[in-house]
Amino acid sequence: MESPVLRRVCREAGMPDLLERLSERVTPSDLQALFLELARMRAANRGLPALRAQHERDRNVTPSRADPRSLERLVVAALDATPAYDAIELSPVEPLGLNSQLAGVHQNNVLATVRGTELVADPTVPLALEAARRRRDGVDVVRVCAAHRVLRQQPFAPPALQHFLLFAMVTATRTRSDHTSEVDALVEHVRSYLAIVAAARDLGASVRRAVVRISDTVVHTAAMEAGATVTADVSAPREALPADIARRLGRRLRRLEVAAEALAPVVAELDGELLIDLTRTHAVGYYDGLQLDIDGVTDGEPLELADGGSVDWTARLLSDRREHLFTSGLGLERLLPDGG
């Protein structure tokens, strides 16, 4: 038990091993009944002034500032921009522990319920479950997407809320030695997001163009282990590395080169800019392979729009390391004229 608060609570209750007893000796159904009764007792003791005060201070329950009419038009535009993807209306909740077990997200960053579920904090995670089911049923390439409002518990700087609308896509298939399954998925996701950005401009978004950056966790890790000085935002992968390091990486660099070659005409066609950024450290431990992020260029600061990459989730769900999954998500409210 790491939390001093939990240690104090157990000590004051006269049972230092309270958590162990509850987690190991009480059945899940009995534990649920206990938590439900505690919730009922606490709810019964709350007055309306307390509820009103929480509504005003708690960013978990504060309504979004986004115009719902503009937001719904943007959702429709996003769905229209991704006709090859099967759209799914996700449940508000998912199995308890899905984020921590599959995606490695700390459980404290997910809002759990007392009924063995947790609120969706990342729509790509339940989409991965659906993709694994379809792959198990024999679908060759699974493409699914969802627009879903998520709730996260890690603190965001005000005035940001704890909940926001994400448009997420996942592509699942069998991996191939020539990297085409991974590269094809990356290209499809980028094409879709650039089409969504273009549609958002037609709806009044201030994003003038998009900057697409790609990386590769394998190359990044190898470069860091070699102590290489890496150059950010270059046009070709080998320009990011000293020549001797690039030669030493050999075939490990090929996947990123193939991705850059495939993406270049797509990004140019949709009036974007493609850059290679091997200095990226964000989510390097989360993804496994190609990484993607997209920023919007406005008259002010760059606007972070989308993030994605390869993960091993379907490989683990199906106990088959040849399974490949590419996931990504875009914050739709960031594209609204008022920024959401």
C-alpha positions as CSV (number, residue, x, y, z in Angstrom):
1,M,0.0,0.0,0.0
2,E,1.8,3.2,-1.2
3,S,-0.8,5.9,-0.4
4,P,-0.3,7.5,3.1
5,V,-4.1,8.4,3.0
6,L,-5.0,4.7,2.6
7,R,-2.6,3.7,5.3
8,R,-4.2,6.3,7.6
9,V,-7.8,5.1,6.8
10,C,-6.9,1.5,7.4
11,R,-5.2,2.4,10.7
12,E,-8.1,4.5,11.9
13,A,-10.5,1.7,11.0
14,G,-8.5,-0.6,13.3
15,M,-7.6,-3.0,10.4
16,P,-4.2,-2.3,8.8
17,D,-4.9,-5.1,6.3
18,L,-8.4,-3.8,5.3
19,L,-7.6,-3.5,1.6
20,E,-6.1,-7.0,1.4
21,R,-9.2,-8.4,3.2
22,L,-11.6,-6.6,0.8
23,S,-9.7,-7.5,-2.3
24,E,-8.8,-11.1,-1.5
25,R,-11.4,-12.4,1.0
26,V,-14.6,-10.8,-0.2
27,T,-16.3,-12.1,-3.4
28,P,-16.8,-9.6,-6.3
29,S,-20.5,-9.7,-5.9
30,D,-20.4,-9.0,-2.1
31,L,-17.9,-6.2,-2.6
32,Q,-20.2,-4.7,-5.2
33,A,-23.1,-4.9,-2.8
34,L,-21.0,-3.2,-0.1
35,F,-19.9,-0.3,-2.4
36,L,-23.4,0.2,-3.7
37,E,-24.7,0.5,-0.1
38,L,-21.9,3.0,0.8
39,A,-22.9,5.0,-2.3
40,R,-26.5,5.0,-1.3
41,M,-25.8,6.1,2.2
42,R,-23.5,8.9,1.0
43,A,-26.0,10.1,-1.6
44,A,-28.8,10.1,1.0
45,N,-26.8,12.5,3.2
46,R,-26.0,15.0,0.5
47,G,-28.1,18.1,0.3
48,L,-29.0,20.2,-2.8
49,P,-26.5,23.0,-1.9
50,A,-23.7,20.5,-2.0
51,L,-24.8,19.1,-5.3
52,R,-25.0,22.6,-6.8
53,A,-21.6,23.5,-5.4
54,Q,-20.0,20.4,-6.9
55,H,-21.6,21.2,-10.3
56,E,-19.8,24.6,-10.2
57,R,-16.4,23.4,-9.1
58,D,-16.0,19.9,-10.4
59,R,-14.7,19.7,-14.0
60,N,-15.8,16.1,-14.2
61,V,-19.4,17.3,-14.3
62,T,-19.1,20.8,-15.9
63,P,-20.8,20.9,-19.3
64,S,-18.7,21.4,-22.4
65,R,-18.4,24.9,-23.7
66,A,-18.7,23.6,-27.3
67,D,-21.7,24.5,-29.4
68,P,-23.4,21.1,-29.8
69,R,-24.8,22.0,-33.2
70,S,-21.3,22.8,-34.6
71,L,-20.0,19.7,-32.8
72,E,-22.6,17.4,-34.3
73,R,-21.9,18.8,-37.8
74,L,-18.2,18.1,-37.2
75,V,-18.9,14.5,-36.1
76,V,-20.9,13.9,-39.3
77,A,-18.1,15.4,-41.4
78,A,-15.6,13.1,-39.7
79,L,-17.8,10.1,-40.4
80,D,-18.2,11.1,-44.0
81,A,-14.4,11.5,-44.3
82,T,-13.9,7.9,-43.2
83,P,-16.3,5.8,-45.4
84,A,-14.0,2.7,-45.3
85,Y,-14.3,2.5,-41.5
86,D,-17.3,0.8,-39.7
87,A,-18.6,3.4,-37.3
88,I,-19.5,2.1,-33.8
89,E,-21.5,3.8,-31.0
90,L,-19.6,2.7,-28.0
91,S,-21.0,2.1,-24.5
92,P,-20.2,4.8,-21.9
93,V,-18.4,2.1,-19.9
94,E,-16.0,-0.7,-20.5
95,P,-14.8,-3.6,-18.3
96,L,-12.9,-2.6,-15.2
97,G,-9.2,-2.6,-15.7
98,L,-9.2,-2.6,-19.5
99,N,-7.2,0.6,-19.7
100,S,-4.6,-0.5,-17.1
101,Q,-4.2,-4.1,-18.4
102,L,-4.3,-3.4,-22.1
103,A,-3.0,0.1,-22.5
104,G,-0.9,0.5,-19.4
105,V,-2.8,3.5,-18.2
106,H,-2.7,4.1,-14.4
107,Q,-6.0,3.1,-12.8
108,N,-6.1,6.4,-11.0
109,N,-6.5,8.2,-14.3
110,V,-9.7,6.3,-15.1
111,L,-13.1,6.8,-13.4
112,A,-14.2,3.4,-12.1
113,T,-17.7,2.4,-11.1
114,V,-18.8,0.1,-8.3
115,R,-20.3,-2.3,-10.8
116,G,-17.1,-3.8,-12.3
117,T,-16.8,-1.2,-15.0
118,E,-15.0,2.0,-15.8
119,L,-15.9,5.0,-17.9
120,V,-14.2,5.1,-21.3
121,A,-11.1,7.2,-21.1
122,D,-9.8,6.3,-24.6
123,P,-12.1,5.0,-27.3
124,T,-9.3,3.2,-29.1
125,V,-9.2,0.7,-26.2
126,P,-12.8,-0.7,-26.5
127,L,-12.4,-0.4,-30.2
128,A,-9.4,-2.8,-29.9
129,L,-11.7,-5.3,-28.2
130,E,-14.1,-5.1,-31.0
131,A,-11.3,-5.4,-33.6
132,A,-9.9,-8.5,-31.8
133,R,-13.4,-10.1,-31.9
134,R,-13.7,-9.4,-35.6
135,R,-10.2,-10.7,-36.4
136,R,-11.0,-13.9,-34.4
137,D,-14.1,-14.3,-36.5
138,G,-12.0,-14.2,-39.7
139,V,-12.3,-10.6,-41.0
140,D,-9.1,-9.9,-42.9
141,V,-8.7,-6.2,-42.3
142,V,-10.8,-4.6,-39.5
143,R,-11.4,-0.9,-39.8
144,V,-13.6,0.6,-37.0
145,C,-14.1,4.2,-35.8
146,A,-16.1,6.0,-33.1
147,A,-16.8,9.5,-32.0
148,H,-17.0,9.3,-28.2
149,R,-16.9,11.7,-25.2
150,V,-14.2,10.5,-22.8
151,L,-13.6,11.3,-19.2
152,R,-10.1,11.3,-17.8
153,Q,-8.9,11.8,-14.2
154,Q,-5.3,13.1,-14.7
155,P,-5.4,16.8,-14.0
156,F,-5.6,19.2,-17.0
157,A,-4.8,22.9,-16.6
158,P,-7.9,25.1,-16.4
159,P,-10.0,26.0,-18.2
160,A,-9.7,22.6,-19.8
161,L,-12.4,20.1,-18.7
162,Q,-11.8,16.5,-17.7
163,H,-14.1,15.3,-20.6
164,F,-13.9,15.9,-24.3
165,L,-15.0,14.4,-27.6
166,L,-12.5,12.2,-29.5
167,F,-12.8,10.8,-33.0
168,A,-10.9,7.5,-32.9
169,M,-9.9,4.9,-35.5
170,V,-8.3,1.5,-35.3
171,T,-7.1,-0.8,-38.1
172,A,-6.3,-4.4,-37.3
173,T,-4.8,-7.1,-39.6
174,R,-2.1,-9.6,-39.9
175,T,1.4,-8.1,-39.9
176,R,3.7,-8.6,-42.9
177,S,7.4,-8.7,-43.2
178,D,7.5,-5.8,-45.7
179,H,5.8,-3.4,-43.3
180,T,2.9,-2.8,-45.7
181,S,0.1,-3.6,-43.1
182,E,1.5,-1.0,-40.7
183,V,2.3,1.6,-43.4
184,D,-1.1,1.1,-45.1
185,A,-2.9,1.7,-41.8
186,L,-0.8,4.8,-41.1
187,V,-1.5,6.3,-44.6
188,E,-5.3,5.6,-44.2
189,H,-5.4,7.3,-40.8
190,V,-3.5,10.4,-42.0
191,R,-5.6,10.7,-45.1
192,S,-8.7,10.5,-43.0
193,Y,-7.6,13.2,-40.5
194,L,-6.5,15.6,-43.2
195,A,-9.9,15.2,-44.8
196,I,-11.5,15.9,-41.4
197,V,-9.4,19.1,-41.0
198,A,-10.4,20.2,-44.5
199,A,-14.1,19.6,-43.6
200,A,-13.6,21.5,-40.3
201,R,-12.2,24.5,-42.3
202,D,-15.4,24.5,-44.3
203,L,-17.3,24.7,-41.0
204,G,-15.3,27.7,-39.8
205,A,-12.2,26.2,-38.1
206,S,-9.2,28.5,-38.0
207,V,-6.7,25.7,-39.0
208,R,-5.0,26.8,-42.2
209,R,-3.0,23.6,-42.8
210,A,-1.9,20.5,-41.0
211,V,1.7,19.4,-40.1
212,V,2.1,15.6,-40.0
213,R,5.0,14.2,-38.0
214,I,5.9,10.5,-37.9
215,S,8.4,8.6,-35.8
216,D,9.4,5.0,-35.0
217,T,9.8,3.8,-31.4
218,V,12.4,1.2,-32.5
219,V,14.6,3.7,-34.3
220,H,14.2,6.3,-31.5
221,T,15.3,3.7,-28.9
222,A,18.2,2.5,-30.9
223,A,19.4,6.1,-31.6
224,M,19.1,7.0,-27.9
225,E,21.1,3.8,-26.9
226,A,23.8,4.8,-29.4
227,G,24.0,8.2,-27.9
228,A,23.2,9.8,-31.3
229,T,22.4,13.5,-31.7
230,V,19.1,13.5,-33.4
231,T,17.8,16.3,-35.6
232,A,14.1,17.2,-35.3
233,D,11.7,17.9,-38.2
234,V,13.5,16.7,-41.2
235,S,12.1,15.6,-44.6
236,A,13.8,12.1,-44.7
237,P,14.6,9.7,-41.9
238,R,18.3,9.5,-42.6
239,E,18.6,13.3,-42.3
240,A,17.6,13.0,-38.6
241,L,20.7,10.8,-37.7
242,P,24.4,11.0,-38.1
243,A,25.5,9.0,-41.1
244,D,27.3,6.3,-39.2
245,I,24.3,5.7,-36.9
246,A,21.9,5.5,-39.9
247,R,24.2,2.9,-41.5
248,R,24.3,0.9,-38.2
249,L,20.5,0.9,-37.9
250,G,20.2,-0.7,-41.4
251,R,16.9,-2.5,-41.8
252,R,15.5,-1.0,-38.6
253,L,15.3,2.3,-40.4
254,R,13.5,0.8,-43.4
255,R,10.0,0.8,-42.0
256,L,10.2,4.6,-41.3
257,E,11.6,5.2,-44.8
258,V,8.8,3.2,-46.4
259,A,6.2,5.1,-44.3
260,A,7.7,8.5,-45.4
261,E,7.7,7.5,-49.0
262,A,4.1,6.4,-48.9
263,L,2.8,9.4,-46.9
264,A,4.6,12.1,-48.9
265,P,2.2,12.3,-51.9
266,V,-0.9,11.9,-49.7
267,V,0.1,14.8,-47.4
268,A,1.0,17.0,-50.4
269,E,-2.3,16.2,-52.1
270,L,-4.2,17.4,-49.0
271,D,-2.1,20.6,-48.5
272,G,-0.3,19.4,-45.5
273,E,3.4,19.2,-44.5
274,L,5.2,15.9,-43.6
275,L,8.1,15.9,-41.2
276,I,10.2,13.2,-39.6
277,D,10.7,13.8,-35.8
278,L,12.8,11.1,-34.1
279,T,13.2,13.5,-31.1
280,R,9.7,12.7,-30.0
281,T,9.6,11.3,-26.4
282,H,5.8,11.5,-25.8
283,A,4.2,8.0,-25.5
284,V,7.3,6.2,-26.8
285,G,6.6,3.5,-24.2
286,Y,2.9,3.4,-25.1
287,Y,3.3,2.7,-28.8
288,D,5.4,0.0,-30.5
289,G,6.5,0.9,-34.0
290,L,5.3,3.8,-36.1
291,Q,4.0,6.9,-34.4
292,L,1.9,9.7,-35.7
293,D,1.0,13.2,-34.5
294,I,-0.8,16.0,-36.4
295,D,-0.7,19.7,-35.4
296,G,-2.9,22.4,-36.9
297,V,-1.3,25.6,-38.1
298,T,-3.4,28.7,-37.1
299,D,-2.7,32.4,-36.7
300,G,-1.6,31.7,-33.1
301,E,0.1,28.8,-31.4
302,P,0.3,25.3,-33.1
303,L,-2.7,23.3,-32.2
304,E,-2.3,19.6,-31.2
305,L,-5.0,17.7,-33.1
306,A,-4.2,14.0,-33.4
307,D,-2.0,11.3,-32.1
308,G,-1.6,7.6,-32.9
309,G,0.7,4.7,-33.5
310,S,1.1,0.9,-33.5
311,V,0.3,-1.1,-30.4
312,D,0.4,-4.8,-29.5
313,W,-3.1,-4.9,-28.1
314,T,-4.7,-7.4,-30.6
315,A,-1.6,-9.5,-30.5
316,R,-2.1,-9.9,-26.7
317,L,-5.8,-10.3,-26.9
318,L,-5.6,-13.0,-29.5
319,S,-2.3,-14.5,-28.2
320,D,-0.7,-14.1,-31.6
321,R,2.3,-11.8,-32.1
322,R,1.7,-11.6,-35.8
323,E,-1.5,-9.5,-35.2
324,H,-1.0,-5.8,-35.8
325,L,-3.1,-2.9,-34.6
326,F,-2.8,0.8,-35.5
327,T,-4.7,3.2,-33.3
328,S,-5.3,7.0,-33.4
329,G,-7.5,9.7,-32.1
330,L,-8.3,13.4,-32.9
331,G,-9.8,15.9,-30.5
332,L,-12.9,17.2,-32.4
333,E,-13.6,20.2,-30.1
334,R,-10.1,21.6,-30.8
335,L,-11.3,22.1,-34.4
336,L,-14.3,24.3,-33.5
337,P,-14.0,28.0,-34.2
338,D,-14.1,28.8,-30.4
339,G,-11.7,26.0,-29.6
340,G,-14.3,24.0,-27.7
